[in-house]
């Protein structure tokens, strides 16, 4: 399976030279609702989810890929406003890759 990583022009050459890709910290994600999949109108739920997210931030991160390199929206958001680069990777083992399902409504 081939997956694609969009990179800003600022970091792409460094990543290629060092043969590494930065793992995004959860606290640095561009969507403030990332990893908040449920209705948080109950203050207890809000507190529990935020504490869990903060705990995950300490020792986990995300490495996001796309199955396509041709999506203009991805180039805009993750490809340095169409000035960056997109690298393709052929995965030998795909058991660590998970699809993301975007839904219109949060879980209750």
Secondary structure in CASP SS format (residue, H / E / C, confidence):
PFRMAT SS
TARGET T0000
AUTHOR 0000-0000-0000
METHOD secondary structure of the structure
MODEL  1
X C 1.00
X E 1.00
X E 1.00
X E 1.00
X E 1.00
X E 1.00
X E 1.00
X C 1.00
X C 1.00
X C 1.00
X C 1.00
X H 1.00
X H 1.00
X H 1.00
X H 1.00
X H 1.00
X H 1.00
X H 1.00
X C 1.00
X C 1.00
X C 1.00
X C 1.00
X C 1.00
X E 1.00
X E 1.00
X H 1.00
X H 1.00
X H 1.00
X C 1.00
X C 1.00
X C 1.00
X C 1.00
X C 1.00
X C 1.00
X C 1.00
X C 1.00
X C 1.00
X E 1.00
X C 1.00
X C 1.00
X C 1.00
X C 1.00
X H 1.00
X H 1.00
X H 1.00
X H 1.00
X H 1.00
X H 1.00
X H 1.00
X H 1.00
X H 1.00
X H 1.00
X H 1.00
X H 1.00
X H 1.00
X H 1.00
X H 1.00
X H 1.00
X H 1.00
X C 1.00
X E 1.00
X E 1.00
X C 1.00
X C 1.00
X C 1.00
X E 1.00
X C 1.00
X C 1.00
X C 1.00
X C 1.00
X C 1.00
X H 1.00
X H 1.00
X H 1.00
X H 1.00
X H 1.00
X H 1.00
X H 1.00
X C 1.00
X C 1.00
X C 1.00
X C 1.00
X C 1.00
X C 1.00
X E 1.00
X E 1.00
X E 1.00
X E 1.00
X E 1.00
X E 1.00
X C 1.00
X C 1.00
X C 1.00
X C 1.00
X C 1.00
X C 1.00
X C 1.00
X C 1.00
X C 1.00
X C 1.00
X C 1.00
X C 1.00
X C 1.00
X C 1.00
X C 1.00
X C 1.00
X E 1.00
X C 1.00
END
